[in-house]
Amino acid sequence: MPFALWSILLVSLLPLLWTLLAKAGIPYDNHRPRVGLAAATGWRQRANWAQQNAWEAFPSYAAAMLLAWMMKVPPARLDLLAGLYLLLRLGHGLCYIADQATLRSLCWLGGMAMVVLLFVSAAGVF
């Protein structure tokens, strides 16, 4: 299976990475799992926000990648856009945790540009 399709799985795991970081070292009650995260502050709170944003960004990426794959966009282009998206979303989460708001927003914008490029490629425009 090509990297472009594996990237859907990899991108879907990013929220779990940010959640693990957000929960590291805070009291955790599995009966009320959201209570601990709701009380988080500092970088743990930002890691939780990164997790939420990663979940929000995932559906559009997965849809764009699958559509581009079904429309037979060249695999090399799909792999490039997938790799860039994954790196930008990883950067987005790291910038969120490090409280680098401007750089985080640029990573978000770059990731969204990759989604748009996937859709445009599927339409045969790019």
MDAnalysis code that builds the backbone (N, CA, C; Angstrom):
import MDAnalysis as mda
import numpy as np

u = mda.Universe.empty(378, n_residues=126, atom_resindex=np.repeat(np.arange(126), 3), trajectory=True)
u.add_TopologyAttr("name", ["N", "CA", "C"] * 126)
u.add_TopologyAttr("resid", np.arange(1, 127))
u.add_TopologyAttr("resname", ["MET", "PRO", "PHE", "ALA", "LEU", "TRP", "SER", "ILE", "LEU", "LEU", "VAL", "SER", "LEU", "LEU", "PRO", "LEU", "LEU", "TRP", "THR", "LEU", "LEU", "ALA", "LYS", "ALA", "GLY", "ILE", "PRO", "TYR", "ASP", "ASN", "HIS", "ARG", "PRO", "ARG", "VAL", "GLY", "LEU", "ALA", "ALA", "ALA", "THR", "GLY", "TRP", "ARG", "GLN", "ARG", "ALA", "ASN", "TRP", "ALA", "GLN", "GLN", "ASN", "ALA", "TRP", "GLU", "ALA", "PHE", "PRO", "SER", "TYR", "ALA", "ALA", "ALA", "MET", "LEU", "LEU", "ALA", "TRP", "MET", "MET", "LYS", "VAL", "PRO", "PRO", "ALA", "ARG", "LEU", "ASP", "LEU", "LEU", "ALA", "GLY", "LEU", "TYR", "LEU", "LEU", "LEU", "ARG", "LEU", "GLY", "HIS", "GLY", "LEU", "CYS", "TYR", "ILE", "ALA", "ASP", "GLN", "ALA", "THR", "LEU", "ARG", "SER", "LEU", "CYS", "TRP", "LEU", "GLY", "GLY", "MET", "ALA", "MET", "VAL", "VAL", "LEU", "LEU", "PHE", "VAL", "SER", "ALA", "ALA", "GLY", "VAL", "PHE"])
u.atoms.positions = np.array([
    [0.847, -1.176, 0.000],
    [0.000, 0.000, 0.000],
    [0.895, 1.243, 0.000],
    [0.562, 2.252, -0.774],
    [1.415, 3.442, -0.876],
    [1.368, 4.304, 0.389],
    [2.433, 5.079, 0.558],
    [2.541, 5.969, 1.713],
    [1.336, 6.896, 1.828],
    [0.840, 7.389, 0.712],
    [-0.286, 8.328, 0.737],
    [-1.473, 7.738, 1.502],
    [-1.750, 6.469, 1.300],
    [-2.861, 5.847, 2.010],
    [-2.491, 5.519, 3.454],
    [-1.249, 5.130, 3.694],
    [-0.799, 4.913, 5.076],
    [-0.860, 6.209, 5.872],
    [-0.704, 7.336, 5.177],
    [-0.716, 8.623, 5.874],
    [-2.056, 8.883, 6.548],
    [-3.126, 8.328, 6.019],
    [-4.437, 8.505, 6.656],
    [-4.403, 7.902, 8.061],
    [-3.822, 6.727, 8.185],
    [-3.672, 6.115, 9.509],
    [-2.748, 6.957, 10.390],
    [-1.620, 7.371, 9.849],
    [-0.671, 8.154, 10.639],
    [-1.293, 9.452, 11.143],
    [-2.017, 10.138, 10.275],
    [-2.667, 11.398, 10.662],
    [-3.743, 11.132, 11.716],
    [-4.421, 9.993, 11.614],
    [-5.457, 9.673, 12.598],
    [-4.867, 9.368, 13.976],
    [-3.574, 9.061, 14.036],
    [-2.926, 8.773, 15.315],
    [-2.385, 10.033, 15.999],
    [-2.261, 11.130, 15.267],
    [-1.737, 12.363, 15.867],
    [-2.549, 12.829, 17.076],
    [-3.885, 12.801, 17.031],
    [-4.625, 13.224, 18.222],
    [-4.284, 12.390, 19.458],
    [-4.003, 11.115, 19.241],
    [-3.662, 10.244, 20.371],
    [-2.315, 10.620, 20.965],
    [-1.372, 11.019, 20.126],
    [-0.075, 11.490, 20.615],
    [-0.250, 12.713, 21.498],
    [-1.041, 13.684, 21.026],
    [-1.247, 14.905, 21.811],
    [-2.002, 14.602, 23.097],
    [-2.927, 13.628, 23.065],
    [-3.657, 13.247, 24.274],
    [-2.726, 12.618, 25.298],
    [-1.836, 11.750, 24.831],
    [-0.871, 11.141, 25.757],
    [-0.030, 12.211, 26.447],
    [0.402, 13.189, 25.682],
    [1.186, 14.271, 26.286],
    [0.339, 15.084, 27.256],
    [-0.908, 15.362, 26.881],
    [-1.781, 16.156, 27.749],
    [-2.055, 15.449, 29.073],
    [-2.161, 14.121, 29.041],
    [-2.495, 13.365, 30.245],
    [-1.272, 12.992, 31.081],
    [-0.089, 13.198, 30.543],
    [1.128, 12.795, 31.248],
    [1.277, 13.593, 32.544],
    [1.292, 12.890, 33.657],
    [1.561, 13.520, 34.947],
    [0.383, 14.196, 35.614],
    [-0.824, 14.075, 35.069],
    [-1.981, 14.662, 35.749],
    [-2.824, 13.537, 36.342],
    [-3.542, 13.824, 37.425],
    [-4.430, 12.791, 37.981],
    [-5.463, 12.384, 36.935],
    [-5.666, 11.108, 36.796],
    [-6.564, 10.606, 35.770],
    [-7.567, 9.645, 36.383],
    [-8.840, 9.872, 36.120],
    [-9.916, 9.007, 36.591],
    [-10.621, 8.443, 35.362],
    [-10.482, 7.157, 35.130],
    [-11.051, 6.539, 33.940],
    [-12.582, 6.540, 33.955],
    [-13.190, 6.766, 35.123],
    [-14.641, 6.884, 35.181],
    [-15.105, 8.238, 34.652],
    [-14.222, 9.251, 34.749],
    [-14.526, 10.608, 34.270],
    [-13.288, 11.131, 33.535],
    [-12.994, 10.575, 32.358],
    [-11.722, 10.867, 31.685],
    [-11.554, 12.316, 31.245],
    [-12.627, 13.037, 31.042],
    [-12.496, 14.417, 30.550],
    [-12.263, 15.423, 31.667],
    [-12.513, 15.028, 32.900],
    [-12.374, 15.957, 34.018],
    [-10.914, 16.392, 34.180],
    [-10.002, 15.449, 34.117],
    [-8.585, 15.788, 34.272],
    [-8.098, 16.715, 33.180],
    [-8.483, 16.439, 31.944],
    [-8.060, 17.287, 30.833],
    [-8.706, 18.665, 30.894],
    [-9.940, 18.732, 31.379],
    [-10.609, 20.028, 31.493],
    [-9.912, 20.918, 32.516],
    [-9.274, 20.311, 33.493],
    [-8.582, 21.079, 34.531],
    [-7.117, 21.342, 34.195],
    [-6.644, 20.807, 33.081],
    [-5.231, 20.972, 32.717],
    [-4.913, 22.446, 32.453],
    [-3.681, 22.800, 32.712],
    [-3.211, 24.162, 32.451],
    [-1.869, 24.092, 31.728],
    [-1.414, 25.248, 31.242],
    [-0.095, 25.333, 30.619],
    [0.021, 24.462, 29.380],
    [1.192, 23.827, 29.235],
    [1.458, 23.052, 28.023],
    [0.542, 21.842, 27.904],
    [0.087, 21.300, 29.050],
    [-0.834, 20.158, 28.979],
    [-2.186, 20.600, 28.407],
    [-2.628, 21.776, 28.786],
    [-3.866, 22.312, 28.226],
    [-3.713, 22.536, 26.720],
    [-2.570, 23.074, 26.328],
    [-2.338, 23.306, 24.899],
    [-2.223, 21.988, 24.139],
    [-1.659, 20.948, 24.766],
    [-1.605, 19.620, 24.136],
    [-3.024, 19.082, 23.928],
    [-3.897, 19.323, 24.891],
    [-5.289, 18.911, 24.737],
    [-5.957, 19.688, 23.606],
    [-5.678, 20.970, 23.500],
    [-6.228, 21.765, 22.397],
    [-5.688, 21.266, 21.055],
    [-4.408, 20.880, 21.034],
    [-3.824, 20.330, 19.802],
    [-4.536, 19.030, 19.420],
    [-4.853, 18.220, 20.434],
    [-5.579, 16.979, 20.193],
    [-6.946, 17.273, 19.595],
    [-7.654, 18.241, 20.138],
    [-8.978, 18.582, 19.628],
    [-8.893, 19.089, 18.193],
    [-7.900, 19.936, 17.910],
    [-7.754, 20.465, 16.565],
    [-7.375, 19.367, 15.578],
    [-6.556, 18.418, 16.031],
    [-6.158, 17.316, 15.151],
    [-7.374, 16.477, 14.754],
    [-8.290, 16.237, 15.694],
    [-9.516, 15.509, 15.363],
    [-10.352, 16.309, 14.376],
    [-10.414, 17.623, 14.567],
    [-11.219, 18.467, 13.683],
    [-10.654, 18.501, 12.258],
    [-9.343, 18.458, 12.135],
    [-8.700, 18.556, 10.824],
    [-8.685, 17.222, 10.072],
    [-8.818, 16.121, 10.778],
    [-8.669, 14.806, 10.154],
    [-9.680, 14.502, 9.051],
    [-10.991, 14.730, 9.253],
    [-11.953, 14.305, 8.215],
    [-11.705, 14.933, 6.845],
    [-11.377, 16.220, 6.807],
    [-11.169, 16.858, 5.500],
    [-9.936, 16.279, 4.812],
    [-8.891, 15.963, 5.599],
    [-7.691, 15.366, 4.996],
    [-8.009, 13.971, 4.453],
    [-8.658, 13.152, 5.261],
    [-8.963, 11.784, 4.834],
    [-9.843, 11.796, 3.578],
    [-10.848, 12.662, 3.569],
    [-11.726, 12.751, 2.397],
    [-10.946, 13.201, 1.165],
    [-10.101, 14.215, 1.320],
    [-9.323, 14.734, 0.194],
    [-8.368, 13.675, -0.345],
    [-7.695, 12.961, 0.558],
    [-6.740, 11.942, 0.126],
    [-7.455, 10.799, -0.591],
    [-8.555, 10.336, -0.049],
    [-9.285, 9.237, -0.685],
    [-9.852, 9.657, -2.040],
    [-10.372, 10.864, -2.112],
    [-10.888, 11.364, -3.380],
    [-9.772, 11.470, -4.418],
    [-8.638, 12.033, -4.012],
    [-7.506, 12.160, -4.936],
    [-7.022, 10.780, -5.388],
    [-7.003, 9.818, -4.482],
    [-6.602, 8.454, -4.833],
    [-7.591, 7.843, -5.836],
    [-8.873, 8.008, -5.571],
    [-9.888, 7.449, -6.466],
    [-9.866, 8.117, -7.843],
    [-9.478, 9.373, -7.894],
    [-9.416, 10.100, -9.160],
    [-8.075, 9.888, -9.865],
    [-7.251, 8.998, -9.306],
    [-5.993, 8.585, -9.910],
    [-4.977, 9.723, -10.085],
    [-4.900, 10.561, -9.057],
    [-3.827, 11.560, -9.020],
    [-2.516, 10.788, -8.940],
    [-1.473, 11.220, -9.651],
    [-0.211, 10.478, -9.640],
    [0.286, 10.194, -8.216],
    [0.679, 8.945, -7.970],
    [1.117, 8.554, -6.629],
    [2.247, 9.414, -6.062],
    [3.174, 9.840, -6.897],
    [4.279, 10.666, -6.398],
    [3.743, 11.979, -5.824],
    [2.748, 12.575, -6.475],
    [2.157, 13.816, -5.957],
    [1.416, 13.546, -4.654],
    [0.678, 12.442, -4.604],
    [-0.039, 12.099, -3.380],
    [0.927, 11.884, -2.220],
    [2.005, 11.174, -2.480],
    [2.999, 10.935, -1.429],
    [3.611, 12.242, -0.944],
    [3.927, 13.146, -1.868],
    [4.500, 14.441, -1.491],
    [3.523, 15.240, -0.638],
    [2.281, 15.356, -1.083],
    [1.283, 16.122, -0.330],
    [0.995, 15.470, 1.020],
    [0.988, 14.146, 1.058],
    [0.765, 13.426, 2.318],
    [1.906, 13.688, 3.295],
    [3.131, 13.613, 2.814],
    [4.281, 13.856, 3.676],
    [4.309, 15.279, 4.206],
    [4.020, 16.234, 3.332],
    [3.979, 17.631, 3.761],
    [2.863, 17.862, 4.779],
    [1.694, 17.282, 4.520],
    [0.585, 17.439, 5.456],
    [0.955, 16.872, 6.827],
    [1.514, 15.674, 6.828],
    [1.883, 15.037, 8.094],
    [2.905, 15.885, 8.853],
    [3.914, 16.389, 8.160],
    [4.918, 17.233, 8.818],
    [4.314, 18.536, 9.335],
    [3.445, 19.142, 8.541],
    [2.810, 20.385, 8.975],
    [1.900, 20.165, 10.181],
    [1.164, 19.066, 10.186],
    [0.290, 18.796, 11.329],
    [1.092, 18.417, 12.573],
    [2.200, 17.739, 12.388],
    [3.089, 17.459, 13.517],
    [3.647, 18.775, 14.054],
    [4.084, 19.646, 13.143],
    [4.568, 20.963, 13.543],
    [3.488, 21.769, 14.237],
    [2.260, 21.671, 13.753],
    [1.136, 22.381, 14.367],
    [0.995, 21.984, 15.838],
    [0.993, 20.686, 16.100],
    [0.854, 20.223, 17.483],
    [2.019, 20.637, 18.360],
    [3.230, 20.523, 17.837],
    [4.405, 20.919, 18.613],
    [4.407, 22.420, 18.900],
    [4.002, 23.207, 17.914],
    [3.914, 24.659, 18.123],
    [2.812, 25.001, 19.117],
    [1.737, 24.246, 19.094],
    [0.652, 24.460, 20.058],
    [1.188, 24.257, 21.469],
    [1.877, 23.144, 21.675],
    [2.403, 22.813, 22.997],
    [3.436, 23.842, 23.446],
    [4.264, 24.303, 22.508],
    [5.318, 25.274, 22.826],
    [4.793, 26.707, 22.892],
    [3.514, 26.908, 22.664],
    [2.872, 28.224, 22.705],
    [3.474, 29.189, 21.684],
    [3.698, 28.674, 20.488],
    [4.194, 29.473, 19.367],
    [3.025, 29.727, 18.421],
    [2.190, 30.698, 18.775],
    [0.904, 30.896, 18.106],
    [1.039, 31.226, 16.616],
    [1.944, 32.118, 16.264],
    [2.069, 32.507, 14.859],
    [2.557, 31.343, 14.011],
    [3.595, 30.665, 14.472],
    [4.124, 29.515, 13.737],
    [3.083, 28.397, 13.674],
    [2.340, 28.214, 14.766],
    [1.265, 27.215, 14.785],
    [0.230, 27.530, 13.704],
    [-0.161, 28.789, 13.608],
    [-1.148, 29.191, 12.603],
    [-0.617, 28.987, 11.188],
    [0.666, 29.229, 10.988],
    [1.265, 29.002, 9.666],
    [1.268, 27.515, 9.318],
    [1.550, 26.668, 10.312],
    [1.491, 25.216, 10.087],
    [0.070, 24.788, 9.763],
    [-0.903, 25.350, 10.470],
    [-2.299, 25.031, 10.199],
    [-2.648, 25.429, 8.759],
    [-2.251, 26.645, 8.383],
    [-2.542, 27.142, 7.042],
    [-1.884, 26.264, 5.974],
    [-0.642, 25.862, 6.219],
    [0.044, 24.969, 5.284],
    [-0.662, 23.633, 5.153],
    [-1.131, 23.079, 6.272],
    [-1.872, 21.821, 6.233],
    [-3.163, 21.959, 5.445],
    [-3.855, 23.075, 5.660],
    [-5.095, 23.311, 4.914],
    [-4.799, 23.474, 3.425],
    [-3.673, 24.094, 3.102],
    [-3.278, 24.231, 1.693],
    [-3.062, 22.858, 1.058],
    [-2.507, 21.900, 1.811],
    [-2.304, 20.550, 1.278],
    [-3.658, 19.891, 0.996],
    [-4.637, 20.102, 1.878],
    [-5.977, 19.555, 1.656],
    [-6.579, 20.151, 0.388],
    [-6.454, 21.461, 0.231],
    [-6.979, 22.118, -0.970],
    [-6.267, 21.586, -2.215],
    [-4.946, 21.420, -2.136],
    [-4.201, 20.895, -3.285],
    [-4.636, 19.471, -3.637],
    [-4.968, 18.673, -2.633],
    [-5.470, 17.327, -2.905],
    [-6.798, 17.394, -3.656],
    [-7.705, 18.245, -3.200],
    [-8.994, 18.387, -3.890],
    [-8.808, 18.923, -5.301],
    [-7.955, 19.941, -5.450],
    [-7.717, 20.539, -6.758],
    [-7.054, 19.520, -7.689],
    [-6.146, 18.730, -7.148],
    [-5.509, 17.676, -7.947],
    [-6.537, 16.646, -8.392],
    [-7.446, 16.289, -7.508],
    [-8.490, 15.329, -7.871],
    [-9.389, 15.878, -8.960],
    [-9.564, 17.192, -8.983],
    [-10.396, 17.818, -10.003],
    [-9.658, 17.978, -11.331],
    [-8.359, 17.681, -11.319],
    [-7.573, 17.785, -12.530],
    [-7.086, 19.184, -12.848],
    [-7.222, 20.086, -11.881],
    [-6.808, 21.470, -12.088],
    [-5.321, 21.657, -11.840],
    [-4.765, 20.870, -10.927],
    [-3.346, 21.010, -10.547],
    [-2.597, 19.748, -10.875],
])
